[in-house]
Amino acid sequence: MLTIGDKFPAFKLKATVSTDLDTAFVDIDNASYPGKWTCVFFYPKDFTFVCPTEIKGFADVNQQFLDRDCQILAGSTDSEFVHLAWRKDHKDLHELPFPMLADIRKDLVSALGILTDEGVAQRATFLVDPEGVIRFVYVTDGSVGRNPAEVLRVLDALQTDELCPCNWKQGDAVLKVA
């Protein structure tokens, strides 16, 4: 699996961005958000149980990520059409404020090293800096949802470019080398 300090792989994927069939799909690649951080999180499958709770959790804090110049991207190995159907079907996903990447060829999840033996993505999150370098990786078991507030806390710490102690939160003092 790629980790901290590695370059995020080059990709170009179809993404679902709305429930309107006329505007639902766009292409997204590494250059789609120049000068921004990205929070790219993968989940195993659409139409499952833990996944929508996480997607909604990230949607609930999306504006806080945007306020920090960070674009959230969700992704799975489902197609853009399955993403569209799920967004239309699940009330918490109707107005999702970020794209859902469709890695149906599994190129990106394979390059990241997060493709499971079952052929789906692990529950993995990557914070990627504006230069395309992975600065944070967070992976949980398939049965355990992640904590979007923790990802946001780590983004805040990374953006200080300072030493941040355990449980540091935005506004707390950073460590100074004596």
C-alpha positions in Angstrom: 0.0 0.0 0.0 1.2 3.5 -0.8 1.9 5.5 2.3 3.1 8.9 3.6 5.6 10.6 1.3 4.6 8.6 -1.8 3.2 10.4 -4.8 -0.5 9.8 -5.2 -1.0 7.8 -8.5 -2.0 9.5 -11.7 -5.7 8.9 -12.5 -8.6 9.9 -14.7 -11.9 8.6 -13.6 -15.6 9.1 -14.3 -17.3 10.7 -11.3 -20.9 11.1 -10.3 -21.6 14.6 -9.1 -25.5 14.9 -9.1 -28.7 13.0 -9.5 -29.7 14.8 -12.7 -28.8 12.4 -15.6 -28.0 15.3 -17.9 -25.2 16.6 -15.5 -24.5 13.6 -13.4 -21.1 12.6 -14.8 -17.8 14.4 -15.1 -14.2 13.3 -15.6 -11.8 13.9 -12.7 -8.1 13.5 -12.6 -5.1 14.7 -10.7 -5.2 18.1 -12.2 -8.9 18.8 -11.4 -8.2 20.7 -8.2 -4.9 22.6 -8.7 -3.3 24.1 -5.6 -5.7 22.3 -3.3 -5.4 19.5 -0.8 -7.5 16.4 -1.5 -9.1 14.0 0.9 -9.7 10.9 -1.2 -11.6 8.2 0.7 -12.5 4.8 -0.7 -15.2 2.5 0.5 -16.0 -1.1 -0.4 -19.4 -1.0 -2.2 -22.5 1.0 -2.9 -25.8 -0.2 -1.5 -24.2 -1.4 1.7 -24.6 -0.5 5.4 -21.5 1.2 6.9 -20.5 3.0 3.7 -23.4 5.5 3.6 -22.8 6.5 7.2 -19.3 7.4 6.3 -20.2 9.2 3.1 -22.8 11.2 5.0 -20.3 11.9 7.8 -17.9 13.4 5.3 -20.7 15.3 3.6 -21.6 16.8 7.0 -18.1 18.3 7.3 -17.5 19.1 3.6 -17.7 22.8 4.1 -15.0 22.6 6.8 -12.7 20.8 4.3 -13.5 23.4 1.6 -12.7 26.2 4.1 -9.2 24.6 4.4 -8.7 24.4 0.6 -9.3 20.6 0.6 -11.6 18.8 -1.9 -13.2 15.6 -0.8 -13.4 12.8 -3.3 -15.2 9.5 -2.5 -14.5 6.4 -4.5 -15.3 2.7 -4.9 -15.0 0.1 -7.7 -18.7 0.6 -8.6 -19.6 2.2 -11.8 -20.8 5.8 -12.2 -24.3 4.4 -13.0 -24.4 2.4 -9.7 -23.3 5.6 -7.9 -26.1 7.5 -9.6 -28.7 4.8 -8.7 -27.5 4.8 -5.1 -27.6 8.5 -4.8 -31.1 8.5 -6.1 -32.1 5.7 -3.8 -30.5 6.7 -0.5 -31.9 9.9 1.1 -28.6 10.8 2.8 -26.8 10.8 -0.6 -29.3 12.9 -2.8 -27.5 16.2 -2.3 -23.9 14.8 -1.8 -21.6 17.8 -2.1 -18.5 16.0 -3.5 -17.8 13.6 -6.4 -18.1 9.9 -6.3 -15.2 8.3 -8.3 -16.0 5.2 -10.3 -12.8 3.0 -10.4 -14.5 0.2 -12.3 -11.2 -1.0 -13.9 -9.6 -0.9 -10.4 -6.5 0.9 -11.7 -6.4 3.5 -8.9 -7.2 1.2 -6.0 -4.6 -1.3 -7.4 -2.0 1.5 -7.7 -2.7 2.5 -4.2 -2.5 -1.1 -3.0 -5.9 -1.1 -1.4 -7.7 -3.7 -3.6 -9.0 -6.6 -1.5 -9.0 -10.2 -2.5 -12.8 -9.8 -3.1 -12.1 -7.2 -5.8 -13.3 -4.1 -3.9 -11.5 -1.2 -2.2 -10.5 -1.2 1.4 -12.0 1.4 3.7 -9.0 3.7 3.1 -8.5 7.5 3.4 -5.7 9.6 1.9 -4.9 13.2 2.6 -2.9 14.5 -0.4 -1.1 17.8 -0.4 -1.2 20.3 -3.3 2.0 18.8 -4.7 0.3 15.4 -5.0 2.2 13.8 -2.0 0.3 11.5 0.4 0.6 13.1 3.9 -1.9 10.9 5.8 -3.3 7.3 5.4 -6.1 5.9 7.4 -7.4 2.4 6.9 -10.0 0.5 8.9 -11.5 -2.9 8.8 -14.5 -3.3 6.4 -16.9 -3.5 9.4 -15.7 -0.3 11.1 -16.6 3.2 9.9 -14.0 5.9 10.0 -14.2 9.3 11.8 -14.3 12.3 9.4 -13.6 14.7 12.3 -10.3 12.9 12.9 -9.3 13.3 9.2 -10.2 17.0 9.5 -8.1 17.3 12.7 -5.1 15.7 11.0 -5.6 18.0 8.0 -5.5 21.0 10.4 -2.3 19.7 12.0 -0.6 19.1 8.6 -1.5 22.5 7.4 0.2 24.1 10.4 3.5 22.7 9.2 4.4 22.5 12.9 4.9 19.8 15.5 1.5 18.9 16.9 1.1 16.8 20.0 -1.3 13.9 20.7 -4.9 15.0 20.4 -3.9 18.4 19.1 -6.9 20.5 17.8 -7.0 23.6 15.7 -6.2 26.6 18.0 -4.1 24.5 20.5 -0.5 25.3 21.0 2.0 23.5 18.8 5.3 22.1 20.1 8.5 24.2 19.9 11.9 22.7 19.8 14.0 24.1 22.6 
